[in-house]
């Protein structure tokens, strides 16, 4: 029973079932080396996701860094396949 567990003494009933609170309680019980390893792995995962998202955000024909594409004149077909059409 959860009430007999000395690790749950002083905790609200909600905290005994909340995954966040349970995870924090387990984290306090683990060895510091394991926590450090998990933090490093999490940081690497976030960096990989960031690089993936930045790569997807760049257009395929992007110019070299520091160089800008020339802007199309107003009314001309833009390089993105759109054309301005005046209505009315």
N, C-alpha and C positions, 0 to 999 in steps of 0.2 A: 504494500500500500504506500502511496506517495507521502502520507503523513508520517509514516514510520521512518522514512529516509532522512538521515541527519543532514544531507546536502540541501534539502528543500526547506529546512526550518527557517522561518522568518520571511518566506516568499509568499506573495499573493497566489491565490489559486490559478489566476490567469497565467502567471509566469511559469507555472509548472507545465503548461501545454503550449505556450508560445514558442515557435521555432527559433526566434531571435534570442529570447532569454535562455532557452536550452542550449543553443550554440555558444553563447557567451559563458555559460556555466561550464561547458565541456572545454572551452578554450582556456579557462582558468586552471583546469586540471591537467593540461598537457605540458609536456616538456618545452622549455623555451626554444630549443633548437628546432623542434617541429613547427612551432609558430613562426619562427624566422624563415624557415624554408617555405611555408605556405604563403607568407607575405611576399617573398621574392618571386615565387611562381605566379601569384596573382598580379604582381606588377608587370611581369613579362607578358602575361596574357593581355593585359590592358594595352601595353605598348604595341603588341601585334595587332590587336583590333583597331587601334588608332591608325597604324600604318595602312591597314587594309581599307579603312574608310577614307583616308586621305587619297589613296590611290584610285578609289572609285569616284571620288569627287572631281578629279582632274579630267578634262576632255582628252580624248585619245590623241588629238593632234595639237596638244598644248605646246606653246613655244618654250624655249629654254628659259630657265629662271632669270628674272631681271629684264626679259624682253617682252614687250606687249604686242598684241595683234593690232593692226590698223583698224580703226573703227569705220564701218561702212557709212557712206553719206546718207543723210536722211532721205527716205523715200526709196532708196535702193534695197534690193533684196539683201537681207542680212546673211551672214555666214551660217546662220542656224536654220536656214530653210524657211524662214518667215518673211512675208512681204507686207508692207504697210498698204492698206487700202482705205481711202477716204470714203466715208459713208455720209451721204446727204449734203 
